Amino acid sequence: MSNKTKITVEAKIDAPVKKVWDCYTKPEHIINWNFASDDWHCPRAENDLTVGGKLNSRMEAKDGSFGFNFEAVYDEVIYQKKIAYTMMDGRQAVTNFEQHDSKTKVSTTFDAEQENSVDMQRAGWQAILNNFKKYVEN
């Protein structure tokens, strides 16, 4: 399907781009924010932030009722500016980091999947990004 629906989520984070980048890409930080709601968590994450390298994070409900691995391979990495990857189902995502004075704008555009509504997917990815913002700013 070449005519994929693209969804964009974004947040302005009150922190310099270096801190935002480190919190976004380092496994010891990823485990603290990579979930959409407080009844979920990310017990482990691995990240080889190089072209051809792999991101693998475990997302699961705290009660153990459901979980999955989020895996992707990096297509492009520009330090403190851009990350592009392809998920295991072939969908792609691009995250940009833009410094504006003391704030950093993080925006991710990703290919929608077919199982869930666009609104549900946007809400889920935005909730994770909001969680990330909260983590970095605290």
N, C-alpha and C positions, 0 to 999 in steps of 0.2 A: 504494500500500500504506500504509494509515493506521496499521497496527499494527506500527510499526518497532521492532526490537530496539535498545535503547540500551545503550551500553558506557561505563563510567566508569573513568578512570585518574587517579591522583593522586600527588603527591609533596610532602613537607615539605622546604623549602629553607632552609638556614641563611643567610638574607640578608633585609634589609628589603624591603618590597613595592616601593618605587621602583626599586631595582636589579633585582629580579626582572621587573618590568613592562618596564623598558627593554631588558633582555636578551631578553625574549620577543617584543618588538614591533619592534625596530630592525633593519633589514636587515644592518647591519655586525656584529650579534651573531647573527642567525638563521643565517647561513652557517656559523657555528662549532659549531652543535649540532643542526641540523635533519636528522638521519638516525638510523637505528635501529642501525647496526653500523659498526665501524671500516673495513669495506671499501666503505662508501658515503660520499658527501659531498653538500654542498649548495653548488654553485659560484656560485649567484646567488639573490638574493631581492629582491623589491620589495614594499613594504607601504604602502598608503594607508589608514591606520588611522582612517577616518571612516565613518559610516553611508553605504552605497552605494559605498564605496571597495573596492579589490581587494587581496587578498594573492596573490602569485604567487611560488612558490619552486620551484627546479629541484632535484630529488633524483635522483642517479644513482650507479651502481656506479662505483668508482674505475677499474676496468679498461675502462669504456666499454661493457660488455655490455648494460646496461639502464638506462633512466632515464625519468622522467616529470615533468611540471609539476603541482604541487599548486596549484590555484586555487580561490579562494573570494571571496564578496562579503559585506561586513560588514552585519549587520542591527542590531546594537546595540554600542555602545562606551561603557563607563563607566570613566573614567580610574582606573587602579590597582585596579579591582574586577572588571570583567566584560567579556568579548568574546564576541559571538555572530556566527556566520557561516553562510552556506549555500554548500556546495561545488557545483561545476559540474554534478554529477549529481543535485542536489536534496536531498542529505543535509545535515543540520544538525549543528552542534557549538556547545557553550557552554563557555567556560573561565572559571572564577572564581578570584580571587586574594584570599586572606584572611590578614591579618597576625595572627600570634600571638606576642606579645613580639618577639623578634629573628628569628623564623622566618616564612616565608610558605608557606601551603598553596596549591598550585596543583592544581585539579581540572578535568578536561575530560570532558564527557559528549557522545558523538557517536552518530549513527545508524549502525548496522552496514550494510555493503554485503552483497550476495548472493554474491559470488564466493569469498570466503575465510571460513573458520570464525570464529566469534565469538572463540574462544580465540586464534587466530592474529592477528586484528585487535587484540585487547586487548594481546597481547604486543608487537606492533609499535608501537602508540601508547605503551605504557608504556616501551618501550626508548628511544623518542625523548625522552619526558619525563625518564627517568633520565639520558640524555645531557645534557639541558638543566640538570638539577640539578647534575651534575658540572661543567659549564661555568661556571655561576654561582658555585659554591662555590670554584672554583680561582682 
